[in-house]
C-alpha cells in the first residue's frame, strides 16, 4: 500500500448515495483512499479493535447507531471521525465529538480536504493520528458532587436522602440540590413513593446519546421532593438496564447534571471494578455509574454499621474507594445507627484507624448518626430527622472547604479557544 493513501472505514445505510460514490472514487483512484465498508456498528468496532491502523471513519448521520459512544470508540483508536450530514437529522456533531461534518452532496475534493485536515495517511502500523478534543468538553462551571456508598443493608439510600435534605436546607442551595439514584438495584423511587417510572437516568442518558440537552430539559427529567427541598433523578427500572446505559452518553448526562445543579448527591453501589482489575469490559461498563460518581465526587461518604462485621465491611469499602483512585482527604466514614456511649464510639474510631493501616481520613472520627425511626417520614413523605441531615451536611462542607478537594473542576486541563478580538486590539502609538 502506498504511503500517501488514507485507510477509511465507512458505515452507512445501503441506500446512502455517498456510500457507493466514495467506493467508486476510491476504486477509480480519484481519491487517495482505501475504503473499507462496514455493514454494522459491531463490525466497525471489531475492525477498529483488530490492531490494523485506520486513518478515519466515515459515518452516516442518519443511522441510529451513530452516537457518542461509537464516535468515542473511533477516537479511542486514534481515528478521525467524519460525519456525512443529513438534513433530516440535525445534530451538533462537534458537541458529539466528530472531527468534521461534511455537507450533503459532498464531492471527492471535499472528502480529500476533510481527510487532510483531520487525519494522516497510513504508512506504518505505529502511525498515530492526533484527534483534537471536542470543544464541548470545556465548561466554565461545575456543581459540587457527593457520592454515598456502602455495603448492603447499611442504609446508604437513606443517608443519601438525609445528605440531600441537609444540603438543601441552606437557603443558598434552595432549588439547586439533586439526588441521583445510580445504583443497579435502584430504590429511591420506592423510598420516595414515586408512582411514575419515567423520566429517569435511562431516559436522560438516551437523550444525551445523540445530542446535547439543555439545562431546563435536564431539570425537567427530575422530580421535586417538596417536603425536603431537593430534586430526585430516578434510577434504573430494572438492574439489567445498565446494558442500555452507554458510558460516553452517561458521562455527558452526568456532566449535564453537574452543570444544572449546584449540588449533586449520588446514591451508588460500592463496586468499582474495571477492565484493569478483572479484565472484562462488561464489568467496567456495569460499574461505570458508580466509578464515575466516586471519581468525580468532591466528597465520598462510606456508610457502615457498628459491630465486628459492620466495621470489617466498612474498612473493605473504604479500601475499594481508595483503590479506585479517590484521595483519602475526600472520604468520610458514616457510622449509621451508632451507639450513644462515647466510649463505644471511641472504640469504633480506633478500630477503623487500625484496620485502615494508618491511612488518614477526611475527618478525625466518623460521622456518627444516631438510631432514629425514619419509617414514618418515608411513609408520609415528610422531612427526615435533623439529627441525620445536619451532621452529614456539616461533614460535606468540612471536606469541600478544606484540603485538596476544596475546588475540583473537571475542565482544569482542557484548553479553551480564545474568540477573535476578545483580548483587545493592538494600537500603534
Secondary structure, DSSP 8 states (H G I E B T S, - for coil): --TT-EEEEEE--TT-HHHHHHHHHHHHTSSSEEEEEESSHHHHHHHHTTS---SEEEEETT-TT-SHHHHHHHHHTT-EEEEE--TTS---HHHHT-SEEE-TT--HHHHHHHHHHH-----STT--------GGG--S---EEEEEEESTTS-HHHHHHHHHHHHHTSGGGTT-EEEEE--SS--HHHHTT-----SBHHHHHHHHHSS---HHHHHHTSEEETTTTEEEEB--SSGGGGGG--HHHHHHHHHHHHHH-SEEEEE--S----HHHHS-HHHHHHTHHHHHHHHH-SEEEEEEESSHHHHHHHHHHHHHHHHTT--GGGEEEEEET--S-HHHHHHHHHHHHHHTTT---SSSS-EE------HHHHHHT----HHHHHHHHHHHHHHHHSSTTSS--TTTT------TTTT------
